[in-house]
Amino acid sequence: ERNRQPVPYKQISAWMPKATIAIEDRRFYAHDGVDVEGIARALWKNVSAGQVVEGGSTITQQLVRNLYIGRERTVERKLKEACLALKLDNAWTKNRILATYMNQVYYGNLAYGIEAAAQTYFSRKARELSLPEAALLAGLPQAPSLYDPFNRPETATNRRNQVLAAAMGGGMSLTPPS
């Protein structure tokens, strides 16, 4: 059972792409589908911490994994994912990649895609999401059960605040988008 209602980019609140990029792939518009700098940063943080604390996959790589590859953890899969991400980034616009990602990703509680998530959590359309609502939703894909606002409201609020902090640190304007 999957609740998915794909919507075009223009029918998604302008806050949602900003919040998603801030928490998932802050260099989204600067790389070509694979972020070598991001991979190096994640590797350094993970080695320093002695455990995995940050991922290096871009939004484009995550989309390729969801659409075409699957989740097996092998070097071969990561290489295939990187090659396909480079090809996809070359073939599609950044907005198309981002819209497809937001329409594809799992937000928890059987909500696949941003429209289903907006309806599930806020009983509104994706284009009507406020900044705090978009920030909460953008934080869910990393661990939908852990950050579930229905069952773990405090954890969800903390994650939302992480997204907002990442957005502010990335220079996101608090002025409502036009």
Salt bridges, closest charged atoms under 4 A:
ASP25 OD2 - HIS31 NE2 2.92
ASP35 OD1 - ARG27 NE 3.01
GLU37 OE1 - ARG27 NH1 3.75
GLU54 OE2 - ARG41 NE 3.09
GLU54 OE1 - LYS45 NZ 3.07
GLU81 OE1 - ARG65 NE 2.91
GLU81 OE1 - ARG77 NH1 2.28
GLU81 OE2 - LYS78 NZ 3.19
ASP89 OD1 - LYS94 NZ 2.69
GLU133 OE1 - ARG124 NH1 3.55
